[in-house]
């Protein structure tokens, strides 16, 4: 995927609950339709609708609502997703992704005390930014 050099291109919208590992593997950054659509939400959508960024793997830092990002779980062979808060430098609402399903971290990462998540897209031009959660019971991680 290339970096932003022109206007951002957005893909078809989906409800946040319908965004799968396959979707995030293809487009690792999704933004809220309310941030990018002229009418706030697409026809048939609502405030939980998101669109993928098609022409960049850079996380937009100027959005009010946190974008959804693809994450890798460093200790395990799993991928996850979470909402990146640029001001707080945190990832929130983390879910482990297996096929087309989402799971809370504590139901999958039962033998992990601390969990390290690596961000797949670039943040501030940096690849592989890492975030740590003090427990698999948490769906929140802070920048390391």
N, C-alpha and C positions, 0 to 999 in steps of 0.2 A: 504494500500500500504506500502511496506517496504522501508527502507532507502537504500542508496547505500552501498553495501558491496562487490560487484563484478563489472564487466564491465557493463556499461549502455546498456540496450536493447532498441531499437527503433522500433516503429510500422510503419505501412504503411503511406506513405506521402499523404498530401492533400495540395491544395492551401490554403493560409491563409484565403481567403474569403469564403472557403467552410467548415471551422472548426466551428461546431455548439456547442450549449450548451450541447447536449448529448455527443459529443466528449470530451469536456472539463470536464464534470462531471465524465467521466470514467478515463480520463488521464488529470490531471490539469496543466501539464507542456508540452509545445510543443517547439521544437527548430528548427532552420533553417537547411534545408538540406545542404546548403552551408557550414555549420559548421561541419556536421557529416558524410556526404557522401564522399566517396573517389573521385568521379567524380564531386563533387560540387552539382549537381542536379540530381534527379532521371529521368529515361526515361519518357518522356512526361511531366516532370515538368519544372520549371524555377526558377528564383531567389525569387519567392514568395511561394515556396514549404516548408512545415514544416513537422516534424515527432513528434509523441508523445513519451515521455519517459515512458516505460512500467513498469519498475521495481523500480521506486522511486518516492517519492513525494517531493524530494529536488530540489530546483531551482539551476541549474548549474551557478556558479558565474565566471567561467573562459571563457565564450563564448564572442566573439567579438560582435556578433549580439544579441540583447535582446530577451530572450525567451518570449513566449506568455503564460500568466497565467490566471487561473480562479479566479475571484473576486466575493465577495458578496457585495451588496450595503446595508450598515448598516441601513439606514433610511427606506428602502423599501424592499419588498419581491422580489427582482430582483437579477439576477446574471449578471456579466459583464466579459469582458476580456480586457487585456491590455498588453503592452510590457514593461517588467521590465528592467530598466537601473540601473545596480548595482553601477556604478561609481557615478551617480547623485542621486541615491536613489529616483527615480521617476517611475511612471507608465505613459506611453504615449499611444496615439491612443486607448483610452478607448471606448468601444462599449457596450451598454446594450444588453443582449441576451434574446430574447423571442422566444421560440420554435426554429425554424430554421432560424430566422431572426436576424439581427443586427440593432441597432438604435443608433444615436448619443445621448449622455446623455440629452441634452437640449430638445429633442423631447419627452422624457419619464418622466424625473424628473422635470417637470415644476414647482412644488411647493417647490423645494429644493434650498436654497441659497448656503449652503456648502454641499458637498457630501463626505461622508467617505466610502472608499472601504477597505474591509478586504481581504487579500490574502489568498486563500485556501491552496495552497501548502506551504511548509516550506522554509524560507529564512534564511540562517545562522543557521539552526536548530531551528528557532523560528516559532511557529505556530501563525496564526492570525495577522501577521504584518499589520498595518493600514496605509493608505495613504489618504490625504485629498485634495480635489479640492475646490478652493474658490468659485466656481460657477458651476451650472449645464450646463452653456454655454461652459465649458472647457472639453476637452477630455484628460486632464493632471492632475495628482495628485502627491503630494510630501509626503515623509514619515513624519508621525507625531512623 
